[in-house]
Amino acid sequence: MAYVEQWLSAELSALTAPAFPLTAPQGQALPIVIYKRTGTSRERTLANAIGLPVASFEINIYSLTYAEAKSLSEEIRSALDEYVGTNATGVVVERSTMTDESDDIDLPTDGQSKPIYIVSLNFEVRFQEV
């Protein structure tokens, strides 16, 4: 059985920055992309679920420059927003829609480290549940 997370992982693997679920390996160089599923809703009829759940994902881009973080976020948006189809994982995506985008910065407290720029993207992905 293929999972929608496998679809997302395969799509993100084509990026110019490495992508990881939930957390990155310790010491991983920036830029990186970290993604997580934040929820899944399943519409139901009186009898059962209709088999087209909607998974919500948060994708965070971490970089040492704001320009690079924004560039990677655009790369992801271009690849995932309005995606319809099936990739090599076999997951059938009915629709992928970007629902939100925000910017942030992680300022160092030691006075010696560089700030880390963060761009967060949120997507809703309707897929066929097998």
N, C-alpha and C positions, 0 to 999 in steps of 0.2 A: 504494500500500500504506500502510495506517495503522499507526502504531507505538503501543505502549502508553504511551510518553512523551507522545504527542499527547493521549491520553485524560486522563492526569494533568494536563497543562497546561490542558486545557479545563475540567476540574473545579476546579482551583485558581484559574482566572481569575474565578470567581464570588465569590471572597473579598473581604473589605474591605481587604486588604493586597495589594500587587503581589507576584507570584510569578515567579521566574526559575530557569532550569535552570543548575546548577553555580556560577554567580556572579552578583552584581548589578552593574549599571553603577556606575562610580565616582561617588561623591557622592549616591547614591540615599538619600533620607530613610527613616528607620525609622518604622513597622515594615515588615519585608519577610519574604518566605518564599523560601527557596532549597531546591531539591530536586535529587536525583541518584539515578540507578539504581545500586545497589551490586552487583547481580548478577542473573543469570537462570539458572534450572535448567530442564532439559528432560528429562522422563521418556521412557524409550525402551522399545520392545519389542525383540525379537530382530531385527526387520527395520528399524525406523526410529523416529523421535520420534513421540509420540502427538499432537502439535499443540496441547497445552495447557500451555505453559510457565508458570513462576511467576517473575515479576520482583520483586525486592526493591528498595524505595525508602527513602531517608532524606529526611525533610522537616524542615528547620530553620526555626524562627520566631525572628527577631531583633527586639527591642523595647527601648525605653528604660525600660519598666516591666514588672515581673514579672506584674502583673495583666493587662496587655494581651497579653503573650506567652501566658499561660494561656488567655485568652479566645479568641485566634486558634487555639490548638491544639485547643480544644474545637470550634470551628467546623469545622476540618479533620477531626477525628475523626468528627463527626456526618455530614459529607458523604461520607467515604470508607470508614469502617469498616462492613463487611457490605454494601458496594455490590455489586449484581448488575445487569447490564444493558448497554445500548449508548448512548453519547452521540452528539453530532453528528459526531464524528470517524469513526464507524463501527467502532470497536474494541469487540469483544464481551468484556466482563469476566464471567467465571464466578463470581469471588469476590474481594473485596478485604478483607483482614483486617489490623487494626492488631496488631502483634506486640510492640511495646515503646514506652515513653515515658520520657524523662528530662529533667531540668532542669540548666542550667549558667549560669554568669555569666562574662563577659569583663571583668575589672577593668582599668581604665586604669593605666598605669605613669607617666603624666606628672603625676598629681595634679590635673589640671584637667578632664579629660573625664569624662563620666558613664559608669557601668557599662552594659554591654549584656547584657540577659537573653536566654537562649536556651532554647527548648524544642525537643527533638528527638523526632520521631515516626518509627517504622519500620512499613512496610506490606509485605505480600506480596500480589501481584496475579496471580491465575490468569486467563489470557486465551486467546482462540482465535487461533492463529497462522495467517494466511492464506497 
